[in-house]
Amino acid sequence: AAAEIAQISAEVQQEANIESILVSKGFEKCVAVISGESASIVVKSADGKLTPAQLAQINAVVYEQAAIEPVNISIVAKA
């Protein structure tokens, strides 16, 4: 049970780090959810679309903070 609590705590910290880094990089709002080896990222975008450069930037931040491969990252843009 203690290991599971430690894992959840680490994921919450990683989510907070990802969110704050992406906001500091110019994304207006961001929500990150990590579940094991996958991550879901929702960011606010003026037109509901993200450029390839923005997608790459988000993937890089998630990989740096949580070591989750881009293939396991789901990114959604909301207007």
C-alpha positions in Angstrom: 0.0 0.0 0.0 2.8 2.4 0.8 4.4 1.8 -2.6 1.1 2.6 -4.3 0.7 5.8 -2.3 4.2 6.8 -3.2 3.5 6.2 -6.9 0.3 8.2 -6.8 2.2 11.0 -5.0 4.9 11.0 -7.7 2.3 11.1 -10.5 0.6 14.1 -8.9 3.9 15.9 -8.6 4.7 15.2 -12.2 1.3 16.4 -13.3 1.8 19.7 -11.4 5.3 20.1 -12.9 4.0 19.5 -16.5 1.1 22.0 -16.0 3.3 24.7 -14.6 6.0 24.3 -17.3 3.5 24.4 -20.2 1.9 27.5 -18.8 5.3 29.1 -18.4 5.9 28.3 -22.1 2.9 30.3 -23.2 0.0 27.8 -23.0 -2.9 29.7 -21.3 -4.4 26.7 -19.5 -3.3 23.1 -19.1 -4.4 20.0 -17.4 -2.2 16.9 -17.2 -3.3 13.5 -16.1 -0.8 10.6 -15.7 -1.9 7.1 -15.4 0.9 4.6 -15.2 2.8 4.6 -18.5 0.4 7.0 -20.3 -0.5 10.7 -20.1 -3.4 12.8 -21.2 -2.8 16.5 -21.7 -5.5 19.1 -22.4 -4.4 22.6 -23.3 -6.3 25.7 -24.2 -5.8 27.0 -27.7 -7.4 30.1 -29.3 -8.7 28.1 -32.3 -8.8 24.6 -30.8 -5.7 23.6 -32.9 -2.1 23.1 -32.1 0.9 23.5 -34.4 3.4 20.6 -34.9 5.9 22.7 -33.0 3.5 23.0 -30.0 2.8 19.3 -30.1 6.5 18.5 -30.1 7.0 21.0 -27.2 4.3 19.3 -25.1 5.6 15.8 -25.9 9.1 17.0 -24.8 7.9 18.4 -21.5 6.0 15.3 -20.7 8.9 13.1 -21.5 11.3 15.2 -19.5 9.1 15.3 -16.4 7.5 11.8 -16.5 9.6 9.7 -18.9 6.5 8.8 -20.9 7.1 8.1 -24.5 5.3 10.4 -27.0 3.4 7.3 -28.4 1.7 7.1 -25.0 0.7 10.8 -24.8 -2.7 12.0 -25.8 -2.9 15.7 -26.4 -6.2 17.6 -26.8 -6.6 21.2 -27.7 -9.7 23.0 -26.5 -10.9 26.4 -27.7 
